[in-house]
Amino acid sequence: MDASSSQKETKVKIRRPRQPKADGARKDKTLKIKLTAKGAHHVESNHHMNGHTNNGSEEEDDPEAAMEEQMIFRVPEGELCDRLHEMVKKREIPEDVKLQFKDNRKGQFIFEGRKYDVQLVDLPTIIESQKTLDKKQFYKVADISQMLLVDPTSGSEPFIPQINGRLETDPYNFPHGLTPPLKHVRQRRFRKKLSKRAIEEVEREVERLLEVDATAEDVQYEVVDNREMEGENESDIGTQDIDIDDSDDESESDEDLAAAIDRDLEEMEEEDNEDEDDDDNDDEDEDEDESEEDDDEEDGAQTGEIEQKRQEIAELKQAIQRKTRDLSTAPNAMLKKRFETDIDNLKKSLTLKEAHLVEMNEKEKQ
């Protein structure tokens, strides 16, 4: 047997003929021989792909599948963003576009000879990245949790993200998401909550205060409105001292003012009475004019309804034409059936509106 041709560990068992012992007992003797092929340790290599194990199968020579690691490269709006986006769209990125990292978090982005500071920040949410080949089926390829943030100004000063002009406690935790609804999402949605122990302590303290209040013999309380207290303080500040002698002169002037007001009121009442007599005569003439105006308004309103009905009929006809064109270009039977149903409904509505328009025209002639 050629051991070099074997690919697995082979066991060969050889039994010798049974020989009786002196005491009459029998015992089988087994001789074990192990044959190991050369390079057998290479056979047991496993290929891992998506959590599945393949032990030396037919595809043992295939290369391992490459796992994608992705991140978001965020560039501020402007000329830099437009030019870089155009290069990526054409898939023509020159060799002078580079990324150089100083450490795990900070680096530089070189674009057209200029250097921009970049920083790797942690996003508050995990973003699912998908890929499509035919724009119909999408496949998940990665989970994105980090973003490479580019500083719009190229300089030697260290770049640290800020929120409302204040530095974050951890500059590598980005406070916002990628979309406007996720503004300050780390503070609003993922803020620290009260522990259960703190809530229980507050509840126990409230219960203790209620028990002490229930056992009290005499309880006195006073309700004070804060707004009234603030109003009193403000009025005291703006109060002016009044002289008693001046108050007499002011009372006399007030009496003269009241008498003058009474005289003016009497004159106004006399003028109103004269105006009422004139208004009675004018009202009769106005009633006749209003009746004529009402008739004109009714005719105008009816004319407006007829014009509106004609516009609706024209819109329905245009909609029927559009649906008919869509029906002629429908790719499958399901869409054709849907367009046919829509056209039938539009035609029914058109028939009803045309009948209504005829009735309105007849009423207008009468």
DANORRA-V254482 format. One record per helix or strand. SS is the DSSP state (hx for helix, st for strand). FROM is the first residue (numbers start at 0). TO is the last residue. If there is no record, write none. Layout:
# DANORRA-V254482
SS & FROM & TO
SS & FROM & TO
This chain:
# DANORRA-V254482
hx & 2 & 4
st & 9 & 14
st & 29 & 34
hx & 39 & 41
st & 45 & 48
st & 51 & 54
st & 71 & 73
hx & 78 & 89
st & 97 & 100
st & 105 & 110
st & 113 & 131
st & 137 & 149
st & 161 & 162
st & 165 & 166
st & 172 & 172
hx & 179 & 181
hx & 184 & 187
hx & 195 & 213
hx & 225 & 236
hx & 243 & 327
hx & 332 & 364
